[in-house]
Amino acid sequence: MTTFDVNAILSSTAYDADGDKVGKVEQVFLDDNSGEPTFLTVNTGLFGAKESFVPAKDARQDGDRVVLPYQKDVIKDAPKVDADQHLSPAEEEELYRYYELNYDNGHGADRDRDLTDRTAAAGTAGTAGVAAAGRDSDLTDRDRTVADHDDASVVRHEERLKVGTQERETGRARLRKYVVTDHETVDVPVEREEVTVERTPIRDGQVGTGTIGEEEVEVSLHEERPVVEKETVAVEEVGLNKETVRDTQRVEADVRKEQVDVETDTDRDLGGRDGLGGNAPRR
């Protein structure tokens, strides 16, 4: 941290590397030798009931914000160290190891102290860290009211039904030709030649003399017969078309949601006296 306004830090809010809010800065621990900030404590957990230690190295102060170079989950899962006393070398080494920082054992022991300890007893090395300036002495065992912390909140979630459509194949339609045989009857007019005997008397003088004997005359007869031929002709074109039919279908599903109730110690006491036990009314 190149520039560091300690007084402003104590009233600022810490954010992680992604810009997510972590919690309120509670204390600043200083190096006993150089007086430079080495650790910050940040209120984490429900209602800020936990102080998590974060190295001040590479932290950045931006007005009333302190941007820490770590993820929120990493900060919240930091080793649990008592923030009301001086850091021991073992605790300091554990924190440095957790945040993957180099720990200088030659300067690690007795080098962190709280800001208010430095203000109240300047020049005194090795004094145990105490609560930050302005902390209410009546707040014990890490109890804090919602008004004292900006992050005393929970996030309520609920499920919402998102409905859409998905196209899927329901079947196939095919156009297929096949052959059937029909029997047709057609009347065809035909002609034929038949022989008839026609006798015509010969008048006198038309024919000369003749000879009596046998004679044969042959005449050719003809007739028409039906001839069947078949040809293939195109009579019709058949095709397939698709059209979209719109309809409405109703879908149903169960969704869950979270509810938030506020219960105070007074509610519990009233519930016990009224004989309601754990079913005391909530506000």
VEXDREN-2710 file (C-alpha; in Angstrom, 1 decimal):
% VEXDREN-2710
k/r/px/py/pz
1/MET/0.0/0.0/0.0
2/THR/1.9/3.1/-1.2
3/THR/-0.3/5.8/0.5
4/PHE/-2.4/4.9/3.6
5/ASP/-4.7/7.1/5.6
6/VAL/-5.1/5.0/8.7
7/ASN/-7.9/7.1/10.2
8/ALA/-9.9/6.9/6.9
9/ILE/-9.3/3.2/6.7
10/LEU/-11.0/2.6/10.0
11/SER/-14.3/4.0/8.7
12/SER/-14.1/2.4/5.2
13/THR/-15.6/-0.7/3.6
14/ALA/-13.5/-3.5/2.1
15/TYR/-14.1/-4.9/-1.3
16/ASP/-12.5/-7.9/-2.9
17/ALA/-10.5/-8.2/-6.2
18/ASP/-13.8/-8.6/-8.2
19/GLY/-15.4/-5.6/-6.6
20/ASP/-17.7/-7.5/-4.3
21/LYS/-18.3/-6.1/-0.9
22/VAL/-16.6/-8.0/1.9
23/GLY/-17.3/-6.0/5.1
24/LYS/-16.3/-3.1/7.3
25/VAL/-12.7/-2.5/8.2
26/GLU/-12.4/-3.0/12.0
27/GLN/-8.7/-2.8/12.9
28/VAL/-5.3/-2.0/11.4
29/PHE/-2.3/-3.9/12.7
30/LEU/1.1/-2.1/12.4
31/ASP/4.7/-3.3/12.3
32/ASP/6.4/-2.7/15.6
33/ASN/9.6/-1.7/13.9
34/SER/8.5/0.3/10.9
35/GLY/5.1/1.4/11.9
36/GLU/3.7/0.4/8.5
37/PRO/0.4/-1.4/8.2
38/THR/0.8/-5.2/8.0
39/PHE/-2.7/-6.6/8.5
40/LEU/-6.4/-5.4/8.3
41/THR/-9.3/-7.0/10.0
42/VAL/-12.6/-7.1/8.1
43/ASN/-16.0/-7.9/9.5
44/THR/-17.3/-11.0/7.8
45/GLY/-20.0/-13.6/8.5
46/LEU/-23.6/-13.0/9.4
47/PHE/-24.1/-9.7/11.2
48/GLY/-20.3/-9.1/11.0
49/ALA/-19.7/-11.5/13.9
50/LYS/-16.3/-12.5/12.7
51/GLU/-13.1/-10.6/12.0
52/SER/-10.9/-12.0/9.2
53/PHE/-7.3/-11.0/8.9
54/VAL/-6.1/-9.8/5.5
55/PRO/-2.5/-8.7/4.6
56/ALA/-2.2/-5.0/3.9
57/LYS/0.3/-5.7/1.1
58/ASP/-1.0/-4.7/-2.3
59/ALA/-4.2/-3.3/-0.8
60/ARG/-5.5/-0.1/-2.4
61/GLN/-7.4/2.7/-0.7
62/ASP/-10.0/4.5/-2.8
63/GLY/-11.9/7.1/-0.8
64/ASP/-14.1/5.2/1.7
65/ARG/-13.3/1.9/0.0
66/VAL/-10.4/-0.4/0.5
67/VAL/-9.8/-2.8/-2.4
68/LEU/-8.1/-6.1/-1.3
69/PRO/-6.2/-8.3/-3.8
70/TYR/-8.1/-11.4/-2.8
71/GLN/-11.4/-13.1/-3.4
72/LYS/-14.2/-12.7/-0.8
73/ASP/-14.4/-16.4/-0.1
74/VAL/-10.6/-16.5/0.5
75/ILE/-10.9/-13.7/3.0
76/LYS/-13.9/-15.3/4.8
77/ASP/-12.0/-18.6/5.1
78/ALA/-8.9/-17.1/6.6
79/PRO/-7.5/-18.8/9.7
80/LYS/-9.3/-17.8/12.8
81/VAL/-7.0/-15.6/14.9
82/ASP/-8.0/-13.6/18.0
83/ALA/-8.2/-10.0/17.0
84/ASP/-8.1/-8.6/20.5
85/GLN/-4.5/-9.5/21.2
86/HIS/-1.0/-9.1/19.8
87/LEU/-0.3/-11.5/16.9
88/SER/2.1/-14.2/17.9
89/PRO/4.9/-15.2/15.4
90/ALA/3.1/-18.6/14.9
91/GLU/-0.2/-16.8/14.1
92/GLU/1.5/-14.4/11.8
93/GLU/3.3/-17.1/10.0
94/GLU/0.1/-19.1/9.6
95/LEU/-1.6/-16.0/8.0
96/TYR/1.2/-15.4/5.6
97/ARG/1.3/-19.0/4.6
98/TYR/-2.5/-19.0/4.0
99/TYR/-2.3/-16.0/1.7
100/GLU/0.8/-17.5/0.0
101/LEU/3.1/-14.7/1.1
102/ASN/6.8/-14.9/2.2
103/TYR/7.2/-14.8/5.9
104/ASP/10.5/-13.2/7.2
105/ASN/11.0/-15.1/10.5
106/GLY/13.7/-12.6/11.6
107/HIS/11.2/-9.8/11.7
108/GLY/8.0/-11.7/12.2
109/ALA/8.0/-12.0/16.0
110/ASP/6.4/-9.1/17.9
111/ARG/6.1/-6.9/14.8
112/ASP/2.3/-6.4/14.6
113/ARG/0.4/-4.2/16.9
114/ASP/-3.0/-2.5/16.8
115/LEU/-3.3/1.1/15.6
116/THR/-4.9/2.3/18.9
117/ASP/-2.0/0.6/20.9
118/ARG/0.4/2.6/18.8
119/THR/-1.5/5.8/19.3
120/ALA/-1.8/5.3/23.1
121/ALA/1.8/4.2/23.7
122/ALA/4.0/5.4/20.8
123/GLY/7.4/3.9/20.8
124/THR/6.5/1.0/23.0
125/ALA/7.2/-2.2/21.0
126/GLY/5.6/-5.6/21.7
127/THR/2.4/-4.3/23.2
128/ALA/-0.6/-6.5/22.5
129/GLY/-3.2/-5.2/20.0
130/VAL/-6.5/-4.0/21.4
131/ALA/-9.8/-3.0/19.9
132/ALA/-9.7/-0.2/17.2
133/ALA/-10.3/3.4/18.2
134/GLY/-14.0/4.2/18.6
135/ARG/-15.1/0.6/19.4
136/ASP/-17.9/0.4/21.9
137/SER/-16.5/-1.3/25.0
138/ASP/-19.9/-2.7/25.8
139/LEU/-19.8/-4.9/22.8
140/THR/-18.4/-8.2/24.0
141/ASP/-18.0/-11.7/22.5
142/ARG/-18.1/-10.2/19.0
143/ASP/-21.8/-9.2/19.3
144/ARG/-22.7/-6.2/17.1
145/THR/-26.1/-4.7/16.2
146/VAL/-27.2/-4.4/12.6
147/ALA/-26.9/-0.6/12.8
148/ASP/-23.2/-0.8/13.5
149/HIS/-22.5/-2.6/10.2
150/ASP/-23.3/-2.0/6.6
151/ASP/-23.1/-5.7/5.8
152/ALA/-25.7/-7.0/8.4
153/SER/-27.9/-8.5/5.7
154/VAL/-28.8/-11.7/4.1
155/VAL/-29.6/-12.3/0.4
156/ARG/-33.0/-13.8/-0.2
157/HIS/-33.4/-16.0/-3.2
158/GLU/-36.3/-17.4/-5.1
159/GLU/-36.9/-19.6/-8.1
160/ARG/-38.6/-18.2/-11.1
161/LEU/-40.2/-20.2/-13.8
162/LYS/-38.6/-19.6/-17.2
163/VAL/-40.7/-21.0/-20.0
164/GLY/-39.6/-21.4/-23.6
165/THR/-40.1/-23.7/-26.5
166/GLN/-37.8/-26.2/-28.0
167/GLU/-38.2/-27.6/-31.5
168/ARG/-38.0/-31.3/-31.9
169/GLU/-38.9/-33.8/-34.6
170/THR/-42.3/-35.5/-34.2
171/GLY/-42.4/-37.6/-37.3
172/ARG/-41.8/-37.8/-41.1
173/ALA/-44.1/-37.6/-44.1
174/ARG/-43.2/-39.4/-47.3
175/LEU/-44.5/-39.2/-50.8
176/ARG/-44.6/-42.6/-52.4
177/LYS/-45.9/-43.9/-55.7
178/TYR/-47.1/-47.3/-56.3
179/VAL/-48.8/-49.1/-59.3
180/VAL/-52.3/-50.5/-59.4
181/THR/-53.9/-52.3/-62.3
182/ASP/-57.4/-51.4/-63.5
183/HIS/-59.4/-53.3/-66.2
184/GLU/-60.8/-51.0/-68.9
185/THR/-63.4/-52.0/-71.5
186/VAL/-63.6/-50.0/-74.7
187/ASP/-66.0/-50.5/-77.7
188/VAL/-64.1/-50.3/-80.9
189/PRO/-66.0/-50.0/-84.3
190/VAL/-64.7/-52.4/-86.9
191/GLU/-65.5/-53.2/-90.5
192/ARG/-65.4/-56.4/-92.5
193/GLU/-66.2/-57.5/-96.1
194/GLU/-68.8/-60.1/-96.8
195/VAL/-69.7/-61.9/-100.1
196/THR/-73.0/-61.5/-101.7
197/VAL/-74.2/-63.0/-105.0
198/GLU/-75.5/-60.6/-107.4
199/ARG/-77.1/-61.9/-110.6
200/THR/-77.5/-59.5/-113.6
201/PRO/-79.3/-60.8/-116.8
202/ILE/-77.4/-60.4/-120.0
203/ARG/-79.3/-58.7/-122.7
204/ASP/-79.2/-59.9/-126.3
205/GLY/-76.3/-58.7/-128.2
206/GLN/-74.2/-57.8/-125.2
207/VAL/-72.0/-61.0/-125.1
208/GLY/-71.0/-63.1/-128.0
209/THR/-71.0/-66.8/-128.0
210/GLY/-69.4/-68.7/-125.2
211/THR/-68.2/-72.1/-124.3
212/ILE/-69.8/-74.4/-121.8
213/GLY/-67.4/-75.6/-119.1
214/GLU/-66.2/-75.1/-115.5
215/GLU/-64.8/-71.8/-114.3
216/GLU/-63.7/-70.5/-110.9
217/VAL/-63.3/-66.9/-109.8
218/GLU/-61.7/-65.9/-106.5
219/VAL/-62.4/-62.7/-104.5
220/SER/-60.4/-61.5/-101.5
221/LEU/-62.3/-60.5/-98.4
222/HIS/-61.0/-58.0/-95.7
223/GLU/-62.0/-57.1/-92.2
224/GLU/-60.7/-54.8/-89.4
225/ARG/-59.6/-56.1/-86.1
226/PRO/-59.0/-54.1/-82.9
227/VAL/-55.4/-53.4/-82.1
228/VAL/-54.4/-52.5/-78.5
229/GLU/-51.4/-50.3/-77.7
230/LYS/-50.6/-48.6/-74.4
231/GLU/-48.6/-45.4/-73.8
232/THR/-47.6/-43.6/-70.6
233/VAL/-48.7/-40.0/-70.2
234/ALA/-48.3/-37.5/-67.3
235/VAL/-51.7/-36.8/-65.8
236/GLU/-51.0/-35.1/-62.4
237/GLU/-48.2/-33.7/-60.2
238/VAL/-48.5/-34.4/-56.5
239/GLY/-46.3/-32.6/-53.9
240/LEU/-45.9/-32.1/-50.1
241/ASN/-46.1/-28.7/-48.4
242/LYS/-45.6/-27.9/-44.7
243/GLU/-47.6/-25.3/-42.8
244/THR/-47.3/-24.1/-39.2
245/VAL/-50.3/-24.4/-36.9
246/ARG/-50.2/-22.3/-33.7
247/ASP/-51.6/-23.7/-30.5
248/THR/-51.3/-23.0/-26.7
249/GLN/-50.3/-25.5/-24.1
250/ARG/-50.3/-25.0/-20.3
251/VAL/-47.3/-26.0/-18.2
252/GLU/-47.0/-26.2/-14.5
253/ALA/-44.1/-26.5/-12.1
254/ASP/-43.3/-26.0/-8.4
255/VAL/-40.9/-23.1/-7.5
256/ARG/-39.2/-22.4/-4.2
257/LYS/-38.4/-19.1/-2.5
258/GLU/-36.8/-18.1/0.7
259/GLN/-38.5/-16.1/3.4
260/VAL/-36.7/-14.0/6.0
261/ASP/-38.0/-13.5/9.6
262/VAL/-36.4/-11.3/12.2
263/GLU/-36.4/-12.8/15.7
264/THR/-34.9/-11.0/18.7
265/ASP/-34.0/-12.2/22.2
266/THR/-37.1/-10.4/23.4
267/ASP/-39.3/-12.5/21.2
268/ARG/-37.8/-15.7/22.6
269/ASP/-38.3/-14.5/26.1
270/LEU/-41.9/-13.6/25.5
271/GLY/-42.5/-16.8/23.7
272/GLY/-41.2/-18.8/26.7
273/ARG/-43.3/-16.9/29.2
274/ASP/-46.4/-17.3/27.0
275/GLY/-45.9/-21.0/26.8
276/LEU/-45.4/-20.8/23.0
277/GLY/-41.9/-22.2/23.1
278/GLY/-40.2/-22.0/19.7
279/ASN/-43.4/-20.9/18.0
280/ALA/-43.3/-17.4/19.3
281/PRO/-44.6/-14.9/16.8
282/ARG/-42.0/-13.3/14.6
283/ARG/-41.8/-9.8/13.2
END
